[in-house]
């Protein structure tokens, strides 16, 4: 049976980042998954990232693998570090370049089962023979945790869907579509639907929408002291939210609340001109139930203006809710041994769970490490520390590891 020191499950930003840090330390490992699949197949064409461009850089152990360098190398003269925004197409292009340069050996296979055995884990795959692994890192992202409101459940996907189900909106041209939610996903989905020819109705429980304020294009030294820039955002609150070590000093109840509620729901400042006065919003209304009606769907409301409305389709921009029990590849033995809070595995500073040798990276670890791990920005305070911990553990357990050549900084030479 094949063996590996480390298996990374997931080839999104966190999986890619951790792989580069392990590689730079000479740690043999296997990374599996479809590279950047969530971003490539479950984000809509025309979308822009809410984070500032400099905040969407994937952490690597050597300089020169950021979006600014990628843009220079490929002749994209329109790139700016601040006050972007960054398009999904540019970000995926950057991630593909990052992968080609630093993580070229990803195996596009599916993990079917992970179960503990003496000295590690037995990992079974849908397409290949099993493997014995000493350490496992789960970096599968948010896609398994789509949150569909109970009032919309039970209807077919041609009538009701989650915002993550859509890569393009032109098939809704001429259709009447409801979008439920007040966060960036809902508001950008609604704007893109409108621009694709749909008749859009946004439905929110609150009496207003919240919007971020644009950052200044340039900052001086005093600005940096008053509101220090951070990959996550800017300001001293961001320093705490973006530092797992500082975040872990907060009381447990405060950590849970901040992890679940920080950074939302708000729309990006640059989206407002495409939304206000253009897309209709029904405030103070809560959908209570839905039913198929004719060729579409009828929504029933609790609200001051409407009791029912008919649509061709309803899209839930209701985000994600972590529940690690929904990961089908974790065996019953592992699930029973995991300590969790609010559906998230409780992990150490480096992401190790209550199951020795099983690590979680990304949004799974937000209750323990803070809200930054919900974003690409979270790769910076976590990936290197996790790789360093694994290096020490593996070298203690198996003797010396032959290091590979360190990554070289990449020169930003335009082609």
C-alpha positions, 0 to 999 in steps of 0.5 A: 500500500502506498504511503505518505507523510502528509495528505492535504485534502483540498486544492483551494487557496489553503491547500495550495499555500500549505503545500508550498510551505511543506515543500520549502521545508522538504516535507514529502506530501500528497495534495489531492483535489480539483485545483481551485474548483470552488472558485472556478466552477461555483463563482459567477462570471463577472464577479469581483472579490470583496477583499482588496487586491493585496488581501487576496494573495495566497501565502507562500514561503518565498516573495514574488508569488503575489498578484502584483507580480503575476500581473507584471509578468503577464502584462496586466497594466491595470493592476492596483494593490488597493481600491481594486476590485479584483475580478474572479477571472484575474484571481483564478488566473493568478491561482493557476499561475501560482499552482503551476509555479509552486504546486505542479503535482496535485492529484485530481482524485476524490477522498472517499474515507479517512479512518485512524490506524496505528501510526496514522490514517488509512485513506481510501479514494474513489479512483485509486488504491488506498494510502497510509498517511501519517498526518492529514490536513482537511482544507476542503473549503466552504462548498460542503456547507451551503446553507439553504433556509428551511422554508425553501427546502424540498423544492427542486433545484430548477425552482430554488438554488443556492448562490454557489450553484451558479457560474453564469446568469444569462439563462435567467434573461427575461425571468423573474428572480428572487434573491434572499439575503443582505450580504455581498453574495446576495447583492452581487448576485442580484446586480449580475442577474439584473445586468444579465436581463433578469427582473430581480427582487431582493428580499431582506429581513432588515430595514436597510442595507449596509455598505462598506466604505471605500479605503483611501487609494494611498496611505501615509505613515500616520494612517498606517499607525492609526489604521494599520493595513492587514491582509484581512482589512485595515485597522487595529480590530483587523490586527486582532481578527487576523492574528490567531495568537491574539484572537485566542486570548479572547474568552471562548464565548467572545471568540465564537461570536466574533468568528460567526458574525464578523465581516457581514452582512455588508455590500462592497463599496464598489457594488453600490453604484450598480445596485442602489436605485437599480435593483428593487429591495423588499425590506422587513420581509421574511419568507416563511414558506415556498411552494411550486406554483405553475411553472415557478415558485410562490413565496409566502412572507411575514411582512408589512407589505406582501404576503405572497409573491410569484417568481420563476426562480429563487436564489438563496444568498444565505451563505454557509454554516460549518458543520464538520459532520457533513464531511462524508469522508471522515469516518464515524470513528473520527466524527465521534472523537472530534471536539466541536463548537458550533459545528466547527472542530476545536483546533490548536494554534496550528490547526490540530484537532482532538484527533491526533494527526488530523488538522483543519485549515481554512473556515473549519478552524474559525472558532479557534483561530478567528474570522481571518481563516474564512478568507484567502487572507487567513493563509498568511497567519496559518500555513507557515505555522502548520508546516513548521509544526508538521516538520518538527513532528515528522522529523522527530518521528522518522529521523532526518528528512532530506530537504529540497532546494528552497523556493527562489524569489520570482523576478517580476519580468514581463513577457 
